[in-house]
Amino acid sequence: MPQQVDTDSLKKAEASTSLAKNMITQAIEQSSANPTMAEEALKQAATEIAQAQTMVSQVQSMMQAQASQNAKK
């Protein structure tokens, strides 16, 4: 039986990384004109990246658990 991949979680992770990329770009653009906004954009980017890492880790764990169960059969 093939492993089921939680594509919804992976799509959410992809969206989070896309948001993070945009925020990092914004921080670069704002860095000299408005350091406070640049810092806030980087904080938000870090949060998005952490959420993406969590979602990817959850999918990996689920796949490993499925592989382990399939190995026992």
A tleap script that builds the chain and sets N, CA, C and O, in Angstrom:
source leaprc.protein.ff14SB
mol = sequence {
  NMET PRO GLN GLN VAL ASP THR ASP SER LEU
  LYS LYS ALA GLU ALA SER THR SER LEU ALA
  LYS ASN MET ILE THR GLN ALA ILE GLU GLN
  SER SER ALA ASN PRO THR MET ALA GLU GLU
  ALA LEU LYS GLN ALA ALA THR GLU ILE ALA
  GLN ALA GLN THR MET VAL SER GLN VAL GLN
  SER MET MET GLN ALA GLN ALA SER GLN ASN
  ALA LYS CLYS
}
set mol.1.N position { 0.841 -1.184 0.000 }
set mol.1.CA position { 0.000 0.000 0.000 }
set mol.1.C position { 0.890 1.253 0.000 }
set mol.1.O position { 1.759 1.383 0.862 }
set mol.2.N position { 0.689 2.165 -0.943 }
set mol.2.CA position { 1.535 3.366 -0.997 }
set mol.2.C position { 1.264 4.287 0.183 }
set mol.2.O position { 0.173 4.313 0.752 }
set mol.3.N position { 2.301 5.041 0.526 }
set mol.3.CA position { 2.166 5.972 1.644 }
set mol.3.C position { 1.277 7.137 1.247 }
set mol.3.O position { 1.324 7.615 0.114 }
set mol.4.N position { 0.471 7.584 2.190 }
set mol.4.CA position { -0.364 8.754 1.975 }
set mol.4.C position { 0.413 9.991 2.429 }
set mol.4.O position { 0.919 10.033 3.550 }
set mol.5.N position { 0.503 10.977 1.574 }
set mol.5.CA position { 1.192 12.215 1.895 }
set mol.5.C position { 0.136 13.271 2.164 }
set mol.5.O position { -0.808 13.430 1.391 }
set mol.6.N position { 0.300 13.982 3.253 }
set mol.6.CA position { -0.635 15.047 3.609 }
set mol.6.C position { -0.315 16.277 2.758 }
set mol.6.O position { 0.430 17.165 3.174 }
set mol.7.N position { -0.892 16.306 1.562 }
set mol.7.CA position { -0.584 17.405 0.642 }
set mol.7.C position { -1.107 18.740 1.141 }
set mol.7.O position { -0.535 19.784 0.828 }
set mol.8.N position { -2.189 18.723 1.914 }
set mol.8.CA position { -2.697 19.989 2.461 }
set mol.8.C position { -1.653 20.651 3.359 }
set mol.8.O position { -1.420 21.856 3.261 }
set mol.9.N position { -1.034 19.873 4.224 }
set mol.9.CA position { 0.001 20.423 5.109 }
set mol.9.C position { 1.193 20.925 4.303 }
set mol.9.O position { 1.766 21.969 4.614 }
set mol.10.N position { 1.559 20.181 3.274 }
set mol.10.CA position { 2.692 20.607 2.457 }
set mol.10.C position { 2.368 21.880 1.673 }
set mol.10.O position { 3.236 22.733 1.485 }
set mol.11.N position { 1.127 22.008 1.220 }
set mol.11.CA position { 0.725 23.233 0.520 }
set mol.11.C position { 0.727 24.423 1.474 }
set mol.11.O position { 1.100 25.532 1.092 }
set mol.12.N position { 0.308 24.187 2.720 }
set mol.12.CA position { 0.353 25.254 3.729 }
set mol.12.C position { 1.799 25.642 4.030 }
set mol.12.O position { 2.109 26.821 4.201 }
set mol.13.N position { 2.670 24.655 4.095 }
set mol.13.CA position { 4.090 24.933 4.321 }
set mol.13.C position { 4.658 25.735 3.160 }
set mol.13.O position { 5.440 26.664 3.364 }
set mol.14.N position { 4.267 25.381 1.959 }
set mol.14.CA position { 4.725 26.113 0.779 }
set mol.14.C position { 4.241 27.565 0.826 }
set mol.14.O position { 4.989 28.487 0.500 }
set mol.15.N position { 2.985 27.756 1.234 }
set mol.15.CA position { 2.449 29.119 1.350 }
set mol.15.C position { 3.205 29.909 2.412 }
set mol.15.O position { 3.496 31.090 2.224 }
set mol.16.N position { 3.522 29.257 3.523 }
set mol.16.CA position { 4.275 29.928 4.585 }
set mol.16.C position { 5.656 30.354 4.113 }
set mol.16.O position { 6.122 31.448 4.434 }
set mol.17.N position { 6.302 29.491 3.354 }
set mol.17.CA position { 7.636 29.854 2.872 }
set mol.17.C position { 7.569 30.966 1.833 }
set mol.17.O position { 8.472 31.798 1.742 }
set mol.18.N position { 6.506 30.974 1.059 }
set mol.18.CA position { 6.323 32.054 0.082 }
set mol.18.C position { 6.114 33.387 0.803 }
set mol.18.O position { 6.679 34.409 0.413 }
set mol.19.N position { 5.302 33.362 1.853 }
set mol.19.CA position { 5.108 34.572 2.659 }
set mol.19.C position { 6.414 35.026 3.284 }
set mol.19.O position { 6.729 36.216 3.300 }
set mol.20.N position { 7.170 34.066 3.800 }
set mol.20.CA position { 8.455 34.396 4.427 }
set mol.20.C position { 9.394 35.040 3.414 }
set mol.20.O position { 10.076 36.017 3.724 }
set mol.21.N position { 9.425 34.491 2.211 }
set mol.21.CA position { 10.272 35.057 1.156 }
set mol.21.C position { 9.884 36.503 0.877 }
set mol.21.O position { 10.747 37.372 0.755 }
set mol.22.N position { 8.593 36.753 0.776 }
set mol.22.CA position { 8.123 38.118 0.526 }
set mol.22.C position { 8.496 39.055 1.669 }
set mol.22.O position { 8.872 40.204 1.439 }
set mol.23.N position { 8.390 38.565 2.892 }
set mol.23.CA position { 8.729 39.393 4.056 }
set mol.23.C position { 10.223 39.688 4.111 }
set mol.23.O position { 10.630 40.788 4.484 }
set mol.24.N position { 11.031 38.710 3.741 }
set mol.24.CA position { 12.482 38.928 3.717 }
set mol.24.C position { 12.832 39.952 2.632 }
set mol.24.O position { 13.674 40.825 2.842 }
set mol.25.N position { 12.186 39.836 1.486 }
set mol.25.CA position { 12.396 40.817 0.414 }
set mol.25.C position { 12.006 42.213 0.893 }
set mol.25.O position { 12.714 43.188 0.642 }
set mol.26.N position { 10.883 42.294 1.579 }
set mol.26.CA position { 10.434 43.574 2.133 }
set mol.26.C position { 11.453 44.113 3.137 }
set mol.26.O position { 11.750 45.307 3.140 }
set mol.27.N position { 11.977 43.254 3.970 }
set mol.27.CA position { 12.964 43.682 4.968 }
set mol.27.C position { 14.208 44.233 4.288 }
set mol.27.O position { 14.773 45.237 4.722 }
set mol.28.N position { 14.630 43.568 3.216 }
set mol.28.CA position { 15.808 44.054 2.479 }
set mol.28.C position { 15.529 45.440 1.906 }
set mol.28.O position { 16.357 46.345 2.007 }
set mol.29.N position { 14.361 45.589 1.309 }
set mol.29.CA position { 14.007 46.866 0.690 }
set mol.29.C position { 13.870 47.983 1.729 }
set mol.29.O position { 14.192 49.138 1.452 }
set mol.30.N position { 13.394 47.631 2.920 }
set mol.30.CA position { 13.127 48.625 3.962 }
set mol.30.C position { 14.335 48.870 4.863 }
set mol.30.O position { 14.327 49.802 5.668 }
set mol.31.N position { 15.357 48.055 4.738 }
set mol.31.CA position { 16.441 48.052 5.723 }
set mol.31.C position { 17.073 49.415 5.965 }
set mol.31.O position { 17.356 49.764 7.111 }
set mol.32.N position { 17.295 50.176 4.932 }
set mol.32.CA position { 17.923 51.481 5.162 }
set mol.32.C position { 16.896 52.562 5.456 }
set mol.32.O position { 17.166 53.463 6.251 }
set mol.33.N position { 15.732 52.495 4.839 }
set mol.33.CA position { 14.725 53.537 5.015 }
set mol.33.C position { 13.980 53.418 6.344 }
set mol.33.O position { 13.679 54.422 6.990 }
set mol.34.N position { 13.687 52.179 6.742 }
set mol.34.CA position { 12.893 51.993 7.955 }
set mol.34.C position { 13.331 50.708 8.663 }
set mol.34.O position { 12.710 49.659 8.496 }
set mol.35.N position { 14.389 50.798 9.442 }
set mol.35.CA position { 14.907 49.597 10.117 }
set mol.35.C position { 13.886 48.915 11.029 }
set mol.35.O position { 13.925 47.695 11.187 }
set mol.36.N position { 12.984 49.673 11.624 }
set mol.36.CA position { 11.980 49.079 12.511 }
set mol.36.C position { 11.034 48.176 11.723 }
set mol.36.O position { 10.718 47.068 12.158 }
set mol.37.N position { 10.587 48.649 10.568 }
set mol.37.CA position { 9.713 47.819 9.731 }
set mol.37.C position { 10.461 46.610 9.188 }
set mol.37.O position { 9.895 45.524 9.065 }
set mol.38.N position { 11.719 46.800 8.868 }
set mol.38.CA position { 12.532 45.684 8.388 }
set mol.38.C position { 12.654 44.614 9.466 }
set mol.38.O position { 12.543 43.420 9.185 }
set mol.39.N position { 12.881 45.050 10.694 }
set mol.39.CA position { 12.992 44.095 11.805 }
set mol.39.C position { 11.683 43.351 12.014 }
set mol.39.O position { 11.694 42.144 12.257 }
set mol.40.N position { 10.566 44.041 11.925 }
set mol.40.CA position { 9.260 43.399 12.100 }
set mol.40.C position { 9.008 42.391 10.973 }
set mol.40.O position { 8.489 41.302 11.214 }
set mol.41.N position { 9.374 42.757 9.760 }
set mol.41.CA position { 9.195 41.836 8.635 }
set mol.41.C position { 10.030 40.572 8.838 }
set mol.41.O position { 9.577 39.473 8.516 }
set mol.42.N position { 11.235 40.719 9.365 }
set mol.42.CA position { 12.083 39.551 9.624 }
set mol.42.C position { 11.500 38.674 10.733 }
set mol.42.O position { 11.575 37.447 10.660 }
set mol.43.N position { 10.922 39.299 11.756 }
set mol.43.CA position { 10.279 38.517 12.822 }
set mol.43.C position { 9.114 37.708 12.256 }
set mol.43.O position { 8.946 36.532 12.580 }
set mol.44.N position { 8.319 38.349 11.413 }
set mol.44.CA position { 7.183 37.646 10.808 }
set mol.44.C position { 7.668 36.517 9.896 }
set mol.44.O position { 7.085 35.434 9.868 }
set mol.45.N position { 8.734 36.785 9.160 }
set mol.45.CA position { 9.298 35.753 8.290 }
set mol.45.C position { 9.765 34.558 9.115 }
set mol.45.O position { 9.541 33.409 8.733 }
set mol.46.N position { 10.408 34.826 10.237 }
set mol.46.CA position { 10.882 33.748 11.106 }
set mol.46.C position { 9.719 32.909 11.618 }
set mol.46.O position { 9.827 31.685 11.706 }
set mol.47.N position { 8.621 33.553 11.951 }
set mol.47.CA position { 7.428 32.840 12.410 }
set mol.47.C position { 6.876 31.950 11.304 }
set mol.47.O position { 6.528 30.794 11.546 }
set mol.48.N position { 6.797 32.487 10.092 }
set mol.48.CA position { 6.299 31.699 8.955 }
set mol.48.C position { 7.203 30.500 8.676 }
set mol.48.O position { 6.717 29.406 8.392 }
set mol.49.N position { 8.501 30.705 8.757 }
set mol.49.CA position { 9.448 29.614 8.517 }
set mol.49.C position { 9.288 28.534 9.584 }
set mol.49.O position { 9.321 27.343 9.272 }
set mol.50.N position { 9.114 28.942 10.831 }
set mol.50.CA position { 8.923 27.970 11.915 }
set mol.50.C position { 7.648 27.158 11.693 }
set mol.50.O position { 7.631 25.950 11.926 }
set mol.51.N position { 6.579 27.822 11.244 }
set mol.51.CA position { 5.335 27.102 10.970 }
set mol.51.C position { 5.528 26.105 9.829 }
set mol.51.O position { 5.034 24.979 9.887 }
set mol.52.N position { 6.244 26.526 8.799 }
set mol.52.CA position { 6.499 25.622 7.670 }
set mol.52.C position { 7.313 24.407 8.127 }
set mol.52.O position { 7.027 23.277 7.732 }
set mol.53.N position { 8.326 24.649 8.959 }
set mol.53.CA position { 9.143 23.540 9.468 }
set mol.53.C position { 8.293 22.567 10.268 }
set mol.53.O position { 8.460 21.353 10.149 }
set mol.54.N position { 7.396 23.084 11.071 }
set mol.54.CA position { 6.515 22.228 11.873 }
set mol.54.C position { 5.641 21.368 10.977 }
set mol.54.O position { 5.499 20.168 11.208 }
set mol.55.N position { 5.055 21.980 9.953 }
set mol.55.CA position { 4.179 21.219 9.050 }
set mol.55.C position { 4.951 20.148 8.296 }
set mol.55.O position { 4.465 19.026 8.150 }
set mol.56.N position { 6.133 20.470 7.819 }
set mol.56.CA position { 6.949 19.493 7.097 }
set mol.56.C position { 7.361 18.364 8.041 }
set mol.56.O position { 7.337 17.196 7.652 }
set mol.57.N position { 7.733 18.695 9.263 }
set mol.57.CA position { 8.111 17.671 10.244 }
set mol.57.C position { 6.947 16.737 10.546 }
set mol.57.O position { 7.134 15.528 10.688 }
set mol.58.N position { 5.747 17.298 10.642 }
set mol.58.CA position { 4.570 16.466 10.903 }
set mol.58.C position { 4.334 15.489 9.756 }
set mol.58.O position { 4.028 14.320 9.988 }
set mol.59.N position { 4.474 15.961 8.529 }
set mol.59.CA position { 4.296 15.082 7.366 }
set mol.59.C position { 5.373 13.997 7.363 }
set mol.59.O position { 5.084 12.830 7.098 }
set mol.60.N position { 6.621 14.388 7.660 }
set mol.60.CA position { 7.704 13.399 7.712 }
set mol.60.C position { 7.423 12.339 8.768 }
set mol.60.O position { 7.603 11.147 8.519 }
set mol.61.N position { 6.983 12.767 9.941 }
set mol.61.CA position { 6.689 11.822 11.025 }
set mol.61.C position { 5.579 10.871 10.623 }
set mol.61.O position { 5.648 9.672 10.894 }
set mol.62.N position { 4.558 11.407 9.977 }
set mol.62.CA position { 3.444 10.575 9.547 }
set mol.62.C position { 3.917 9.544 8.517 }
set mol.62.O position { 3.517 8.381 8.565 }
set mol.63.N position { 4.765 9.978 7.595 }
set mol.63.CA position { 5.270 9.054 6.579 }
set mol.63.C position { 6.157 7.979 7.199 }
set mol.63.O position { 6.104 6.818 6.794 }
set mol.64.N position { 6.974 8.364 8.185 }
set mol.64.CA position { 7.825 7.387 8.856 }
set mol.64.C position { 6.980 6.380 9.628 }
set mol.64.O position { 7.290 5.189 9.649 }
set mol.65.N position { 5.913 6.859 10.260 }
set mol.65.CA position { 5.032 5.957 11.005 }
set mol.65.C position { 4.352 4.984 10.048 }
set mol.65.O position { 4.225 3.797 10.350 }
set mol.66.N position { 3.916 5.483 8.899 }
set mol.66.CA position { 3.291 4.606 7.913 }
set mol.66.C position { 4.279 3.578 7.385 }
set mol.66.O position { 3.937 2.408 7.215 }
set mol.67.N position { 5.509 4.022 7.128 }
set mol.67.CA position { 6.533 3.099 6.642 }
set mol.67.C position { 6.820 2.023 7.688 }
set mol.67.O position { 7.013 0.855 7.350 }
set mol.68.N position { 6.846 2.416 8.931 }
set mol.68.CA position { 7.090 1.458 10.015 }
set mol.68.C position { 5.957 0.445 10.115 }
set mol.68.O position { 6.190 -0.751 10.293 }
set mol.69.N position { 4.733 0.938 9.999 }
set mol.69.CA position { 3.587 0.034 10.041 }
set mol.69.C position { 3.600 -0.922 8.856 }
set mol.69.O position { 3.300 -2.107 9.001 }
set mol.70.N position { 3.951 -0.399 7.680 }
set mol.70.CA position { 3.991 -1.252 6.489 }
set mol.70.C position { 5.106 -2.300 6.598 }
set mol.70.O position { 4.962 -3.412 6.090 }
set mol.71.N position { 6.183 -1.958 7.240 }
set mol.71.CA position { 7.297 -2.893 7.427 }
set mol.71.C position { 6.898 -4.041 8.350 }
set mol.71.O position { 7.389 -5.160 8.203 }
set mol.72.N position { 6.023 -3.765 9.285 }
set mol.72.CA position { 5.586 -4.792 10.242 }
set mol.72.C position { 4.598 -5.777 9.628 }
set mol.72.O position { 4.390 -6.871 10.151 }
set mol.73.N position { 3.986 -5.374 8.505 }
set mol.73.CA position { 2.971 -6.255 7.874 }
set mol.73.C position { 3.604 -7.380 7.113 }
set mol.73.O position { 2.899 -8.203 6.529 }
savepdb mol mol.pdb
quit
